[in-house]
Amino acid sequence: MNRNLLMVLFFFIGITAVQAQTADEILAKYFENTGGKEKWASVQGIKMTAKLNMQGMELPLSMIELKDGRQLSLATFQGMQFYQEVFDGTTLWGTNQMTMKAEKSDAETTENFKVNLAADFPSPFLDYQKKGFKVELLGKETVEGSETFKIKLTKKPIKVDGKETENVEFYYFDTSDFVPILVEEEIKSGPAKGIVSQSKMSDYQEVKGLMFPFSMTAGAKGQPGGQNITFTSIELDPKVEASTFAFPTGN
């Protein structure tokens, strides 16, 4: 092999190795600064209570996520309850806002939900290699005045209209304290298909030795507005009845 070509190959191999190592170092710092991998791995469930600010209105919001994959989101408005992304281990369902009745998701949506559900709890970066995920450091970017490390997370593929589709998220970790302050993901299906969703996180606080963001803004990249969520309490390992996630009878 040509000596110059060989040197070029070694150069790029070296860069790849450094980038992979650097990404892992950033994640190691993230876990170290937010409570430690062992403590994160011991979490069995998370219950969050919040206030959702939507178009000037403040809605009570509660979310539950369990290690076995069960979860729900519940918002209350004018005495009415809206359930979204409720999963009982088998069925994915939510409240139809037009009929106000519980409605099951289609098979493809449910299967996509299952693909990465348990692996995402409590962090998709926890033992990501064992989950079959990949991480890649893309460099540094400035996000609203803060310098960040941009990390690409490739998870297990999902299906869109029956076709296997790449499942990628981009995390922006603050370079000073190594916590994520922004997550981006392209919406793959539905009316918002092609739009890049953004979740901005701030106001990290300690909950039983683990650090959680107590403020979040969710919206579309490049568009004004968004929904602001302020968390009022976060509870670890809550006791939750199985019936909490069950699809209502009579629907």
C-alpha positions as a Python dict, from the first residue, in 0.01 Angstrom:
ca = {
    (1, 'M'): (0, 0, 0),
    (2, 'N'): (115, 353, -77),
    (3, 'R'): (285, 497, 234),
    (4, 'N'): (105, 832, 209),
    (5, 'L'): (-232, 659, 173),
    (6, 'L'): (-151, 443, 474),
    (7, 'M'): (-74, 752, 681),
    (8, 'V'): (-403, 914, 573),
    (9, 'L'): (-595, 603, 677),
    (10, 'F'): (-425, 594, 1016),
    (11, 'F'): (-505, 965, 1056),
    (12, 'F'): (-880, 916, 1000),
    (13, 'I'): (-890, 601, 1213),
    (14, 'G'): (-724, 801, 1487),
    (15, 'I'): (-978, 1082, 1459),
    (16, 'T'): (-1268, 834, 1479),
    (17, 'A'): (-1122, 672, 1789),
    (18, 'V'): (-1069, 1009, 1958),
    (19, 'Q'): (-1422, 1122, 1877),
    (20, 'A'): (-1576, 801, 2013),
    (21, 'Q'): (-1367, 825, 2327),
    (22, 'T'): (-1454, 1191, 2371),
    (23, 'A'): (-1826, 1119, 2337),
    (24, 'D'): (-1798, 854, 2607),
    (25, 'E'): (-1602, 1094, 2828),
    (26, 'I'): (-1878, 1354, 2793),
    (27, 'L'): (-2141, 1097, 2889),
    (28, 'A'): (-1928, 981, 3182),
    (29, 'K'): (-1912, 1342, 3304),
    (30, 'Y'): (-2287, 1375, 3255),
    (31, 'F'): (-2361, 1077, 3478),
    (32, 'E'): (-2097, 1182, 3731),
    (33, 'N'): (-2243, 1534, 3759),
    (34, 'T'): (-2605, 1419, 3783),
    (35, 'G'): (-2573, 1152, 4052),
    (36, 'G'): (-2376, 857, 3914),
    (37, 'K'): (-2458, 565, 3684),
    (38, 'E'): (-2530, 324, 3970),
    (39, 'K'): (-2787, 554, 4123),
    (40, 'W'): (-2954, 617, 3787),
    (41, 'A'): (-2964, 242, 3718),
    (42, 'S'): (-3137, 180, 4052),
    (43, 'V'): (-3435, 405, 3970),
    (44, 'Q'): (-3755, 201, 3926),
    (45, 'G'): (-3993, 484, 3843),
    (46, 'I'): (-4038, 860, 3816),
    (47, 'K'): (-4352, 1065, 3885),
    (48, 'M'): (-4349, 1430, 3779),
    (49, 'T'): (-4603, 1700, 3860),
    (50, 'A'): (-4594, 2016, 3651),
    (51, 'K'): (-4773, 2320, 3513),
    (52, 'L'): (-4811, 2344, 3137),
    (53, 'N'): (-4835, 2696, 2996),
    (54, 'M'): (-5022, 2679, 2665),
    (55, 'Q'): (-5145, 2993, 2488),
    (56, 'G'): (-5158, 3185, 2814),
    (57, 'M'): (-5343, 2911, 2999),
    (58, 'E'): (-5189, 2710, 3281),
    (59, 'L'): (-5279, 2342, 3288),
    (60, 'P'): (-5193, 2096, 3567),
    (61, 'L'): (-4985, 1812, 3425),
    (62, 'S'): (-4863, 1483, 3567),
    (63, 'M'): (-4637, 1222, 3412),
    (64, 'I'): (-4538, 875, 3527),
    (65, 'E'): (-4263, 657, 3382),
    (66, 'L'): (-4177, 311, 3515),
    (67, 'K'): (-3874, 95, 3443),
    (68, 'D'): (-4088, -184, 3294),
    (69, 'G'): (-4212, 55, 3021),
    (70, 'R'): (-4550, 157, 3161),
    (71, 'Q'): (-4613, 529, 3148),
    (72, 'L'): (-4872, 806, 3110),
    (73, 'S'): (-4916, 1180, 3070),
    (74, 'L'): (-5228, 1347, 3211),
    (75, 'A'): (-5335, 1711, 3167),
    (76, 'T'): (-5643, 1867, 3328),
    (77, 'F'): (-5840, 2150, 3168),
    (78, 'Q'): (-6171, 2291, 3293),
    (79, 'G'): (-6241, 1973, 3485),
    (80, 'M'): (-6168, 1749, 3186),
    (81, 'Q'): (-5880, 1501, 3182),
    (82, 'F'): (-5666, 1446, 2874),
    (83, 'Y'): (-5452, 1132, 2868),
    (84, 'Q'): (-5164, 1102, 2619),
    (85, 'E'): (-4915, 823, 2547),
    (86, 'V'): (-5054, 590, 2810),
    (87, 'F'): (-4892, 248, 2788),
    (88, 'D'): (-4994, -44, 3011),
    (89, 'G'): (-4729, -283, 2882),
    (90, 'T'): (-4935, -394, 2582),
    (91, 'T'): (-5176, -121, 2473),
    (92, 'L'): (-5089, 238, 2381),
    (93, 'W'): (-5378, 482, 2412),
    (94, 'G'): (-5482, 841, 2471),
    (95, 'T'): (-5778, 1078, 2483),
    (96, 'N'): (-5929, 1184, 2151),
    (97, 'Q'): (-5967, 1561, 2194),
    (98, 'M'): (-6268, 1574, 1959),
    (99, 'T'): (-6474, 1295, 2116),
    (100, 'M'): (-6314, 1306, 2464),
    (101, 'K'): (-6306, 927, 2456),
    (102, 'A'): (-6009, 697, 2510),
    (103, 'E'): (-5866, 575, 2180),
    (104, 'K'): (-5609, 303, 2109),
    (105, 'S'): (-5313, 378, 1882),
    (106, 'D'): (-5264, 184, 1559),
    (107, 'A'): (-5034, -119, 1547),
    (108, 'E'): (-4736, 59, 1386),
    (109, 'T'): (-4743, 350, 1633),
    (110, 'T'): (-4767, 106, 1922),
    (111, 'E'): (-4479, -106, 1794),
    (112, 'N'): (-4259, 202, 1739),
    (113, 'F'): (-4340, 310, 2092),
    (114, 'K'): (-4226, -26, 2227),
    (115, 'V'): (-3901, -34, 2029),
    (116, 'N'): (-3708, 208, 2246),
    (117, 'L'): (-3943, 259, 2539),
    (118, 'A'): (-3775, 56, 2814),
    (119, 'A'): (-3430, 143, 2677),
    (120, 'D'): (-3501, 516, 2716),
    (121, 'F'): (-3560, 487, 3091),
    (122, 'P'): (-3424, 661, 3288),
    (123, 'S'): (-3174, 777, 3024),
    (124, 'P'): (-3110, 643, 2673),
    (125, 'F'): (-2736, 691, 2739),
    (126, 'L'): (-2730, 451, 3033),
    (127, 'D'): (-2543, 141, 2904),
    (128, 'Y'): (-2628, 250, 2552),
    (129, 'Q'): (-2394, -7, 2394),
    (130, 'K'): (-2588, -297, 2549),
    (131, 'K'): (-2909, -150, 2406),
    (132, 'G'): (-2765, -149, 2055),
    (133, 'F'): (-2753, 232, 2044),
    (134, 'K'): (-2468, 437, 1896),
    (135, 'V'): (-2331, 776, 1996),
    (136, 'E'): (-2119, 1015, 1793),
    (137, 'L'): (-1967, 1349, 1888),
    (138, 'L'): (-2036, 1599, 1608),
    (139, 'G'): (-1840, 1887, 1758),
    (140, 'K'): (-1934, 2203, 1944),
    (141, 'E'): (-2223, 2442, 1882),
    (142, 'T'): (-2350, 2753, 2056),
    (143, 'V'): (-2707, 2721, 2182),
    (144, 'E'): (-2867, 3045, 2299),
    (145, 'G'): (-2533, 3180, 2416),
    (146, 'S'): (-2408, 2856, 2573),
    (147, 'E'): (-2130, 2647, 2426),
    (148, 'T'): (-2236, 2284, 2389),
    (149, 'F'): (-2113, 1943, 2278),
    (150, 'K'): (-2345, 1808, 2006),
    (151, 'I'): (-2393, 1433, 2035),
    (152, 'K'): (-2583, 1223, 1783),
    (153, 'L'): (-2774, 930, 1935),
    (154, 'T'): (-2880, 657, 1695),
    (155, 'K'): (-3139, 426, 1848),
    (156, 'K'): (-3313, 118, 1711),
    (157, 'P'): (-3495, 181, 1380),
    (158, 'I'): (-3869, 244, 1372),
    (159, 'K'): (-4120, 177, 1095),
    (160, 'V'): (-4298, 446, 896),
    (161, 'D'): (-4570, 320, 660),
    (162, 'G'): (-4418, -26, 695),
    (163, 'K'): (-4066, 82, 601),
    (164, 'E'): (-3773, 69, 843),
    (165, 'T'): (-3660, 424, 919),
    (166, 'E'): (-3357, 565, 1100),
    (167, 'N'): (-3428, 677, 1455),
    (168, 'V'): (-3194, 960, 1554),
    (169, 'E'): (-3184, 1226, 1825),
    (170, 'F'): (-2937, 1510, 1878),
    (171, 'Y'): (-2838, 1611, 2231),
    (172, 'Y'): (-2659, 1933, 2318),
    (173, 'F'): (-2458, 1906, 2641),
    (174, 'D'): (-2344, 2226, 2814),
    (175, 'T'): (-1963, 2226, 2812),
    (176, 'S'): (-1942, 2367, 3165),
    (177, 'D'): (-2153, 2116, 3360),
    (178, 'F'): (-2213, 1841, 3100),
    (179, 'V'): (-2593, 1834, 3125),
    (180, 'P'): (-2817, 1837, 2816),
    (181, 'I'): (-2988, 2171, 2755),
    (182, 'L'): (-3144, 2089, 2416),
    (183, 'V'): (-3273, 1779, 2238),
    (184, 'E'): (-3372, 1774, 1870),
    (185, 'E'): (-3555, 1507, 1672),
    (186, 'E'): (-3721, 1500, 1330),
    (187, 'I'): (-4086, 1396, 1339),
    (188, 'K'): (-4125, 1098, 1106),
    (189, 'S'): (-4501, 1067, 1060),
    (190, 'G'): (-4834, 1241, 1105),
    (191, 'P'): (-4934, 1602, 1024),
    (192, 'A'): (-4604, 1736, 1161),
    (193, 'K'): (-4388, 1501, 952),
    (194, 'G'): (-4054, 1657, 857),
    (195, 'I'): (-4061, 1916, 1136),
    (196, 'V'): (-3770, 1912, 1381),
    (197, 'S'): (-3897, 1915, 1739),
    (198, 'Q'): (-3694, 2082, 2012),
    (199, 'S'): (-3697, 2034, 2387),
    (200, 'K'): (-3503, 2295, 2581),
    (201, 'M'): (-3414, 2210, 2941),
    (202, 'S'): (-3295, 2427, 3229),
    (203, 'D'): (-3314, 2487, 3606),
    (204, 'Y'): (-3152, 2159, 3710),
    (205, 'Q'): (-3229, 2064, 4071),
    (206, 'E'): (-3141, 1770, 4293),
    (207, 'V'): (-3396, 1500, 4375),
    (208, 'K'): (-3263, 1238, 4617),
    (209, 'G'): (-2911, 1270, 4479),
    (210, 'L'): (-3007, 1289, 4108),
    (211, 'M'): (-3025, 1604, 3897),
    (212, 'F'): (-3338, 1680, 3692),
    (213, 'P'): (-3435, 1981, 3478),
    (214, 'F'): (-3730, 2159, 3641),
    (215, 'S'): (-3804, 2376, 3337),
    (216, 'M'): (-3867, 2266, 2979),
    (217, 'T'): (-3986, 2431, 2659),
    (218, 'A'): (-4111, 2211, 2375),
    (219, 'G'): (-4172, 2334, 2024),
    (220, 'A'): (-4066, 2330, 1659),
    (221, 'K'): (-3718, 2438, 1551),
    (222, 'G'): (-3712, 2781, 1390),
    (223, 'Q'): (-4065, 2867, 1498),
    (224, 'P'): (-4165, 3106, 1778),
    (225, 'G'): (-4360, 3006, 2083),
    (226, 'G'): (-4369, 2656, 2220),
    (227, 'Q'): (-4512, 2500, 2532),
    (228, 'N'): (-4347, 2583, 2863),
    (229, 'I'): (-4348, 2321, 3136),
    (230, 'T'): (-4248, 2402, 3494),
    (231, 'F'): (-4208, 2102, 3722),
    (232, 'T'): (-4333, 2152, 4074),
    (233, 'S'): (-4230, 1811, 4210),
    (234, 'I'): (-4043, 1499, 4101),
    (235, 'E'): (-4084, 1175, 4295),
    (236, 'L'): (-3861, 869, 4257),
    (237, 'D'): (-3990, 512, 4277),
    (238, 'P'): (-4359, 603, 4329),
    (239, 'K'): (-4615, 341, 4419),
    (240, 'V'): (-4858, 320, 4128),
    (241, 'E'): (-5155, 85, 4087),
    (242, 'A'): (-5158, -118, 3764),
    (243, 'S'): (-5510, 7, 3694),
    (244, 'T'): (-5370, 359, 3649),
    (245, 'F'): (-5245, 264, 3300),
    (246, 'A'): (-5539, 44, 3194),
    (247, 'F'): (-5748, 131, 2889),
    (248, 'P'): (-6093, 242, 3017),
    (249, 'T'): (-6372, -8, 2982),
    (250, 'G'): (-6677, 92, 2782),
    (251, 'N'): (-6472, 268, 2506),
}
